[in-house]
Amino acid sequence: MKFKKVAALLLAGVMCAATVVGCGKNNDGKTDSTTTPKADESKASEETKTTAEDEKLSATITVWSPAEDQDEKKGNWLKTRCEAFNAAHPNWDLTFQYSVCGENNASTNVTKDAAAAADVYMFANDQLMKLIDGGAISRLGGDIETYIRETNSEAIVNTVTVGDAVYGVPYTANTWFMYYDKRVFTEDDVKNLDKMLEVAASKNKKVSFKLTDSWYIASFYVGNGCTFFGDGTDESAGIDFEGEKATAVTNYLIDLVNKPAYMTDDSGSGLAGLKDGSVAAFFSGTWDLSAVKEALGEENVGIAQAPTYTLNGKEVQMKPFFGSKAVAVNKTSPNQKVATQLALWLANEDSQKTRYESRGIVPCNTKLLDTLKGDALAAVQNGPSIMQPFVSKMNKYWTPAENMGKGITSGSCTHDNAEESTVEMNKAFNTEAL
């Protein structure tokens, strides 16, 4: 077997955020989406049906992944898995090139110049339509599509499906939940946000929430009956943040920011507060697990699903967006067969298992999830949520929702203008202009 060369390169112009944050707002421009795959993508489907193991070939494969996957202190998961892929394919003489690109920035970087982008990359599923419209992602078919459908829940499969076409091999659910300090809160305390604020105030601590981040603020409105595109896929239904159901939430949030124990998490202040002891609860995802353990000490880390909040005397369940992260094949890659098999490899059962062991990234493989039934991280990712829509009109949501959060936290949105502000936000969601 020929020596397998592995080159770790940092390619200028494609560096993304070193830390994966949130995963995924996509508010950076118009996409003309469709609900069915484009006609020429059926050819890409055929490319996935065979491995051609008997065919000898030499190729250079570029892979983009988050920085954490390439952290030498944690064993450089990506390099290790790609070297294992080499060993499993002795007839293929492959050289790997690596660059850092977080899943949340994949669509922006890949669609800048798809032909110059990675053969294989990782993405948050809310970016799927932009990747399709940019001609930067291959449809998967054959045995790989079968594998995806047989090893994941229907909810996860839906996150990478458009029409009847599957794009990307999922490797984890993408949502947020709550980390808390077990020295401050009991398991009963963290069931309700208002109860948490009372307890935190009594102990001179803060509860930190990303209210100015539109990926998080939606959970309050959706919990009280607001909707996105009907079931999330009907663009004609629009975004419904109309009437008292939405205005009541706006008024609640105005009161929330004025509570002594509340703190808006902005520019990393929540995590910083965990480190200095001023914050006792912080809302984020698996990507911040290591940082939270470092801040609190592993034995003090509590993990819980998004809590309820009390609105006009009624308990309302917050509902975070739910999606997935997946491995994609660039449609412009000249090495479709190799790239497709590598994408499957980087999201298969063994890869999900080792990623969980090295980074705490909870797998979505149903067999692995069965072995993690007692794991708090796995449990919270199955908590109350809604699937994050990835229709193109979802692009209209992000900025107006962010502006609402900023207006509430700055004090410019008050009880006197809450109804007017909510109506204007809803109009902005549903305007025809992008």
C-alpha positions in Angstrom: 0.0 0.0 0.0 1.4 3.4 -0.9 2.2 5.9 1.8 -0.8 8.1 2.5 0.1 11.7 2.7 -1.9 14.0 4.9 -1.4 17.8 4.7 -3.0 20.1 7.2 -3.3 23.5 5.5 -5.0 26.8 6.4 -6.3 28.2 3.2 -6.5 32.0 3.0 -10.0 33.4 2.7 -11.9 30.4 4.0 -11.2 30.7 7.7 -14.4 30.8 9.7 -15.2 31.3 13.3 -12.9 29.1 15.5 -15.8 28.3 17.8 -19.1 27.0 16.6 -21.7 29.4 17.9 -25.3 28.5 17.9 -25.3 27.0 14.5 -27.0 28.7 12.5 -28.7 31.8 11.5 -28.8 32.3 7.8 -29.8 35.9 7.1 -27.2 36.9 4.5 -29.2 37.3 1.3 -31.9 36.1 -1.0 -32.2 32.5 -2.1 -34.6 31.4 -4.7 -35.5 28.0 -3.3 -37.7 25.2 -4.6 -39.3 22.4 -2.8 -38.1 19.7 -5.2 -34.5 18.9 -6.3 -33.2 20.4 -9.5 -33.4 18.1 -12.5 -29.6 17.7 -13.0 -29.2 16.5 -9.4 -30.4 13.0 -10.2 -27.0 12.4 -11.8 -25.3 13.2 -8.5 -27.6 10.6 -6.9 -26.3 7.9 -9.3 -22.7 8.8 -8.3 -23.4 7.7 -4.7 -24.6 4.2 -5.6 -21.2 2.5 -6.0 -17.9 2.7 -4.1 -15.8 1.3 -7.0 -13.4 -0.3 -4.5 -11.6 -2.2 -7.2 -10.7 1.0 -9.1 -7.3 2.4 -8.3 -7.1 6.1 -8.1 -5.1 9.0 -6.7 -6.7 12.2 -5.5 -6.3 15.2 -3.2 -9.4 15.7 -1.0 -10.1 19.0 0.8 -12.1 18.8 4.0 -13.6 21.7 6.0 -14.7 21.3 9.6 -14.9 23.2 12.8 -11.7 24.1 14.6 -12.6 21.9 17.6 -12.5 18.8 15.3 -8.9 19.7 14.5 -7.7 20.4 18.0 -4.4 18.6 18.5 -4.9 18.7 22.3 -8.0 16.6 21.8 -6.5 14.2 19.4 -7.4 16.0 16.1 -10.5 14.0 15.5 -10.8 15.0 11.8 -7.2 13.9 10.9 -7.6 10.7 12.8 -10.8 9.7 11.1 -9.5 10.6 7.6 -6.4 8.5 8.2 -8.6 5.6 9.3 -10.6 6.2 6.0 -7.3 5.8 4.1 -6.5 2.6 5.9 -9.9 1.2 5.0 -9.4 2.0 1.3 -6.0 0.5 0.3 -6.7 1.0 -3.5 -7.1 4.7 -3.1 -4.0 6.9 -2.8 -5.4 10.0 -1.1 -3.9 13.2 0.1 -6.0 15.2 2.5 -6.0 19.0 2.9 -7.8 20.5 5.9 -9.2 24.0 6.7 -11.3 25.4 9.5 -14.9 26.3 8.7 -17.6 26.1 11.3 -20.9 24.5 10.4 -22.7 27.8 10.9 -20.6 29.5 8.2 -20.5 26.8 5.6 -23.0 28.2 3.2 -21.4 31.6 3.1 -18.0 30.2 2.5 -18.8 27.4 0.1 -21.1 29.4 -2.1 -18.6 32.2 -2.6 -16.9 30.0 -5.1 -18.2 26.5 -5.0 -15.5 25.2 -7.4 -12.7 26.4 -5.1 -14.4 25.2 -1.9 -13.9 21.9 -0.1 -14.8 18.5 -1.6 -16.4 17.6 1.8 -17.6 20.0 4.4 -19.9 20.2 7.5 -23.0 22.4 7.7 -25.9 23.3 9.8 -29.1 22.2 8.1 -30.8 25.6 8.1 -28.3 26.6 5.3 -29.4 23.7 3.0 -31.5 25.8 0.5 -28.7 28.3 0.0 -26.3 25.4 -0.7 -28.7 23.8 -3.2 -29.4 27.1 -4.9 -25.7 27.8 -5.1 -25.0 24.5 -6.8 -22.7 23.5 -3.9 -24.2 20.3 -2.5 -24.7 16.9 -4.0 -27.9 14.9 -3.7 -27.2 11.6 -2.0 -28.8 8.4 -3.2 -28.5 4.6 -3.3 -27.0 2.8 -0.3 -26.0 6.0 1.4 -29.6 7.4 1.3 -30.8 4.1 2.7 -28.2 4.2 5.5 -29.3 7.8 6.4 -32.9 6.8 6.6 -32.3 3.6 8.5 -30.0 5.0 11.1 -31.8 8.2 12.0 -35.1 9.3 13.3 -37.7 10.6 10.8 -37.2 14.1 12.4 -33.5 14.1 11.7 -33.9 12.8 8.2 -36.4 15.6 7.5 -33.8 18.2 8.4 -31.7 17.2 5.4 -34.5 16.5 3.0 -36.0 18.7 0.3 -38.9 17.1 -1.6 -37.8 13.5 -1.9 -34.1 14.3 -2.1 -31.6 13.8 0.7 -28.6 16.0 1.1 -25.9 15.5 3.8 -25.2 12.8 6.3 -26.4 13.9 9.7 -24.2 13.4 12.7 -25.9 15.4 15.5 -29.0 17.2 16.4 -28.6 21.0 16.5 -30.5 22.8 19.2 -29.9 24.6 22.5 -30.7 23.9 26.1 -29.7 25.1 29.5 -26.5 24.7 31.6 -26.8 25.5 35.2 -24.8 25.5 38.4 -26.0 22.6 40.6 -24.7 24.5 43.7 -27.3 27.2 43.1 -30.4 25.5 41.5 -32.2 22.2 42.2 -33.6 20.1 39.5 -37.0 21.4 40.4 -35.9 25.0 40.3 -34.8 24.8 36.6 -38.2 23.6 35.4 -39.5 27.2 35.3 -37.6 30.4 34.3 -39.4 32.7 36.7 -38.7 30.4 39.6 -35.0 30.4 38.6 -34.9 34.1 38.6 -36.3 34.2 42.1 -33.8 31.7 43.4 -30.9 33.4 41.6 -31.9 36.8 43.0 -31.9 35.4 46.5 -28.3 34.2 46.0 -27.0 37.3 44.1 -26.6 35.4 40.9 -27.7 36.0 37.3 -29.6 33.9 34.7 -28.1 34.7 31.3 -30.1 34.4 28.1 -29.4 35.4 24.5 -32.5 37.6 24.0 -30.9 39.7 21.3 -30.1 36.5 19.3 -33.1 35.6 17.0 -32.2 31.9 17.2 -33.1 32.0 20.9 -35.9 34.6 21.2 -38.2 32.6 19.0 -38.7 30.0 21.7 -40.8 32.4 23.8 -43.2 33.2 20.9 -43.5 29.7 19.5 -44.3 28.4 23.0 -47.3 30.7 23.1 -48.7 29.6 19.7 -46.8 31.6 17.1 -45.9 29.7 14.0 -43.4 29.5 11.1 -44.9 28.6 7.7 -47.6 26.3 9.0 -45.8 23.1 9.6 -42.5 24.7 8.8 -42.5 23.9 5.1 -45.5 25.9 3.7 -44.0 29.3 2.6 -47.4 30.5 1.6 -48.5 30.3 5.2 -45.9 32.9 6.2 -44.7 33.6 9.8 -47.6 34.1 12.2 -46.6 36.4 15.1 -49.9 38.2 15.1 -52.4 39.2 17.7 -52.4 38.9 21.5 -50.5 35.6 21.5 -47.4 37.5 20.2 -48.0 40.8 22.0 -48.4 39.1 25.4 -44.9 37.5 24.9 -43.4 40.9 24.0 -44.9 42.3 27.2 -43.5 39.4 29.2 -40.0 39.9 27.8 -40.1 43.6 28.7 -40.8 42.6 32.3 -38.2 39.8 32.1 -35.3 42.1 31.3 -36.2 44.3 34.3 -35.9 41.5 36.8 -32.8 41.8 39.0 -31.5 38.3 38.3 -31.8 38.5 34.5 -28.8 39.3 32.3 -28.7 39.4 28.5 -26.0 37.2 27.1 -24.2 39.3 24.6 -20.8 38.8 23.1 -19.9 35.9 25.4 -20.9 37.6 28.6 -22.9 34.6 29.8 -20.0 32.2 29.6 -17.7 34.8 31.2 -20.2 35.1 34.0 -20.1 31.4 34.6 -16.3 31.6 34.9 -16.3 34.5 37.4 -19.3 33.1 39.4 -21.8 35.9 38.7 -23.9 33.7 36.4 -25.6 30.5 37.5 -27.5 29.6 34.3 -26.5 29.8 30.7 -28.3 28.8 27.5 -26.3 27.2 24.7 -25.6 23.9 23.0 -23.2 21.0 23.0 -20.5 23.1 21.4 -20.0 24.9 24.7 -19.9 21.8 26.9 -16.1 21.9 27.4 -16.1 25.6 28.3 -18.9 25.1 30.8 -17.2 22.3 32.5 -14.0 24.4 32.7 -16.0 27.3 34.1 -18.0 25.4 36.8 -16.1 22.3 37.4 -17.5 19.1 35.8 -19.1 18.0 39.1 -21.2 21.2 39.3 -22.6 21.2 35.8 -26.3 20.7 35.5 -28.0 20.2 32.2 -31.7 20.7 31.5 -34.1 21.3 28.6 -35.5 24.8 28.0 -37.8 25.6 30.9 -41.3 26.9 31.0 -42.2 30.5 31.8 -45.2 31.9 33.5 -47.3 34.1 31.2 -50.4 35.7 32.7 -50.6 33.0 35.3 -50.2 30.2 32.7 -47.1 27.9 32.3 -45.8 28.2 28.8 -43.2 25.8 27.5 -40.2 27.4 25.6 -39.5 25.7 22.3 -36.1 26.0 20.8 -35.4 25.5 17.1 -34.3 22.0 16.3 -32.2 21.0 13.3 -29.1 18.9 12.5 -25.5 19.2 11.5 -24.4 17.1 8.6 -21.5 16.2 6.3 -22.0 17.3 2.7 -20.4 16.6 -0.6 -19.6 19.6 -2.8 -21.5 19.2 -6.1 -18.5 20.7 -8.0 -16.0 18.2 -6.6 -14.2 16.2 -9.3 -14.0 13.2 -7.0 -17.6 12.5 -6.3 -17.2 8.8 -5.5 -14.4 9.4 -3.0 -16.0 12.5 -1.5 -19.3 10.7 -1.0 -17.8 7.7 0.7 -15.8 10.1 3.0 -18.9 12.1 3.9 -20.6 8.8 4.9 -17.5 7.8 6.9 -17.2 11.1 8.8 -20.8 10.7 10.0 -21.1 6.9 10.4 -21.6 5.2 13.7 -17.9 5.0 14.6 -17.3 8.6 13.8 -20.3 9.8 15.8 -19.1 7.6 18.7 -15.6 9.0 18.7 -16.8 12.6 18.3 -19.0 12.2 21.3 -16.1 10.7 23.3 -13.7 13.5 22.4 -16.0 16.5 22.2 -19.3 15.6 23.8 -21.2 16.0 20.5 -24.3 13.9 21.0 -24.9 11.4 18.1 -28.1 11.2 16.2 -27.5 7.6 15.1 -30.5 5.8 16.7 -28.4 2.8 17.8 -25.9 5.0 19.6 -28.7 7.0 21.2 -30.1 3.8 22.7 -26.9 3.4 24.6 -27.1 7.0 26.0 -30.6 6.8 27.5 -29.2 7.9 30.9 -27.1 10.7 29.4 -28.4 14.2 30.2 -27.0 15.7 27.0 -28.9 13.2 24.9 -32.1 13.7 26.8 -32.2 17.5 26.4 -31.7 17.3 22.7 -35.0 15.4 22.5 -36.8 18.1 24.6 -39.7 20.3 23.4 -38.7 22.0 20.2 -39.8 22.9 16.6 -37.9 22.0 13.5 -36.1 25.1 12.2 -37.5 25.9 8.8 -35.0 26.2 5.9 -37.3 27.6 3.3 -35.9 30.7 1.7 -38.5 33.1 3.2 -37.1 32.2 6.6 -34.3 34.7 5.7 -36.9 37.4 6.5 -37.1 36.3 10.2 -33.6 36.9 11.5 -33.1 40.6 11.4 -36.5 41.8 12.6 -36.5 39.3 15.5 -33.0 40.4 16.5 -34.1 44.0 16.4 -37.0 43.2 18.7 -34.6 41.6 21.2 -32.4 44.7 21.0 -35.4 47.0 21.4 -36.5 45.2 24.5 -33.1 45.0 26.1 -32.3 48.7 25.3 -35.6 49.9 26.7 -36.9 51.4 23.5 -39.6 48.7 23.3 -41.9 49.4 26.3 -45.4 48.3 27.4 -46.7 51.5 25.8 -45.5 50.5 22.3 -45.3 46.7 22.7 -48.3 46.0 20.5 -47.2 48.4 17.8 -43.7 46.9 17.9 -45.0 43.4 17.6 -47.2 44.2 14.7 -44.3 45.9 12.9 -42.1 42.9 13.5 -44.7 40.5 12.1 -45.1 42.8 9.0 -41.3 42.7 8.5 -41.3 38.9 8.6 -43.9 38.7 5.9 -43.0 41.6 3.5 -42.5 40.6 -0.1 -39.2 42.4 -0.3 -36.1 40.4 1.0 
